[in-house]
Amino acid sequence: MASKSLNSNLADAKKAKEDEFYTQLPDIERELRHYKKHFKGKVVYCNCDDPRVSNFFHYFSYSLEELGLKRLIATCYKNQDADLFSRNNSEQAVFLEYSGDKNRNMVPDPSEIGVQPLKGDGDFRSPESIELLKQADIVVTNPPFSLFREFVTLLNKHDKKFLLVGNQNAITYKEVFRLIMENKLWLGHNNGDMKFRVPDSYPPRETRYWVDEEGNPWRSLGNACWFTNLDISKRHEDMVLYKTYTPEEYPTYANFDGIEVGRTEHIPADYKGAMGVPITFLDKYNPDQFEIIGNSRELGVPMSSIAEKGSFAQGGPRFYLPNGDGTYRRMYDRLVIRNKRL
Ligand SMILES: C[S@@+](CC[C@H](N)C(=O)[O-])C[C@H]1O[C@@H](n2cnc3c(N)ncnc32)[C@H](O)[C@@H]1O
């Protein structure tokens, strides 16, 4: 076989998605303690998880008895780049099943974990993985960021419960936002900063990157989120609103009939109409208190239809506020909400 040119290797590297972010056990424990009642008698599937390195597999295999799980299944994706799996000793895609500590030594032993080879590469979209998905009640994992929308769409299609780590940016993906509007997906408890172990091959970065004392590279995300459709108490707690509306403090958008609320905690208690709020509002969202009407990407009228060219910064659909001198400033992505209690 002809060897690849340098250019084509570089092109491949560019195309390669940086999807290997390993979730840490303390983050999993901190989130999962809010969901324990959901797992009794259930089959959990970790479908983007090499059990040899996945802390999701570790968490569920060690807490199977405590949670009352019926069974744990995990599939390992056979990555084409061996270096990304430097801690693994096998290139074979496999799936594992564990249904409890048979010899009562309080530890999931290799003899108790059924390891079986997969015919394909363990892709979560493959027929083999979908067969395993059908057997599961709840999917818990951190899926590849680059395939997040496809992942969520698949789980929804198969009507599965889920708890997933993702990036806050996913909130405005069309497929994800539709589920949020339909109250089929919401945020979990511990959203914000999360650190992840990454493969040695990932290039250093100026920020949110460090190497630990053992030489292992890490990255962190400031906007990691837990996405779920499992009910949690937080979702039924009203946000306390302590501000009152004034037109000066809450200006109306130029290209949408609604007011700008720059910070979630500043939502005025007495405003009945549409309000644009930051995406982080979702962290406090109680569907009995507020209704989500849409987002600025869908609802913002194109500025070109209402303002002179040059008076506003271009860059895709968003809301704009008048500066008062005939020009307009572009806002960050906004969710549009209405208070249901008024
Ligand atoms: C963000 S990492 C998280 C790994 C692990 N779930 C965890 O939380 O530590 C996503 C994982 O999905 C795997 N992956 C990538 N594409 C996949 C696919 N199409 N099907 C299944 N897994 C895939 C990657 O190899 C990677 O290990």
The ligand as an SDF file (V2000), in Angstrom:
LIG
                    3D

 27 29  0  0  0  0  0  0  0  0999 V2000
  -15.7850   12.0220   25.7440 C   0  0  0  0  0  0  0  0  0  0  0  0
  -15.1030   10.3820   25.6640 S   0  0  0  0  0  0  0  0  0  0  0  0
  -15.7080    9.7200   27.1520 C   0  0  0  0  0  0  0  0  0  0  0  0
  -15.2450    8.3590   27.4650 C   0  0  0  0  0  0  0  0  0  0  0  0
  -15.9770    7.7310   28.6480 C   0  0  0  0  0  0  0  0  0  0  0  0
  -17.3950    7.6020   28.3340 N   0  0  0  0  0  0  0  0  0  0  0  0
  -15.7990    8.5840   29.8650 C   0  0  0  0  0  0  0  0  0  0  0  0
  -16.7500    9.2520   30.2680 O   0  0  0  0  0  0  0  0  0  0  0  0
  -14.6910    8.6030   30.4170 O   0  0  0  0  0  0  0  0  0  0  0  0
  -16.1110    9.6480   24.4030 C   0  0  0  0  0  0  0  0  0  0  0  0
  -15.7600    8.2230   24.0640 C   0  0  0  0  0  0  0  0  0  0  0  0
  -16.5880    7.7620   23.0050 O   0  0  0  0  0  0  0  0  0  0  0  0
  -15.8120    6.9720   22.1070 C   0  0  0  0  0  0  0  0  0  0  0  0
  -16.4400    7.0500   20.7840 N   0  0  0  0  0  0  0  0  0  0  0  0
  -16.1150    7.8650   19.7580 C   0  0  0  0  0  0  0  0  0  0  0  0
  -16.9150    7.6350   18.7060 N   0  0  0  0  0  0  0  0  0  0  0  0
  -17.7570    6.6500   19.0880 C   0  0  0  0  0  0  0  0  0  0  0  0
  -18.8010    5.9650   18.4300 C   0  0  0  0  0  0  0  0  0  0  0  0
  -19.1440    6.2850   17.1930 N   0  0  0  0  0  0  0  0  0  0  0  0
  -19.4620    5.0080   19.1140 N   0  0  0  0  0  0  0  0  0  0  0  0
  -19.1300    4.6970   20.3800 C   0  0  0  0  0  0  0  0  0  0  0  0
  -18.1390    5.3160   21.0600 N   0  0  0  0  0  0  0  0  0  0  0  0
  -17.4560    6.2730   20.4170 C   0  0  0  0  0  0  0  0  0  0  0  0
  -14.4600    7.6060   22.1430 C   0  0  0  0  0  0  0  0  0  0  0  0
  -13.4960    6.6760   21.7520 O   0  0  0  0  0  0  0  0  0  0  0  0
  -14.3520    8.0700   23.5910 C   0  0  0  0  0  0  0  0  0  0  0  0
  -13.7040    7.1250   24.3820 O   0  0  0  0  0  0  0  0  0  0  0  0
  1  2  1  0
  2  3  1  0
  2 10  1  0
  3  4  1  0
  4  5  1  0
  5  6  1  0
  5  7  1  0
  7  8  2  0
  7  9  1  0
 10 11  1  0
 11 12  1  0
 11 26  1  0
 12 13  1  0
 13 14  1  0
 13 24  1  0
 14 15  1  0
 14 23  1  0
 15 16  2  0
 16 17  1  0
 17 18  1  0
 17 23  2  0
 18 19  1  0
 18 20  2  0
 20 21  1  0
 21 22  2  0
 22 23  1  0
 24 25  1  0
 24 26  1  0
 26 27  1  0
M  CHG  2   2   1   9  -1
M  END
$$$$
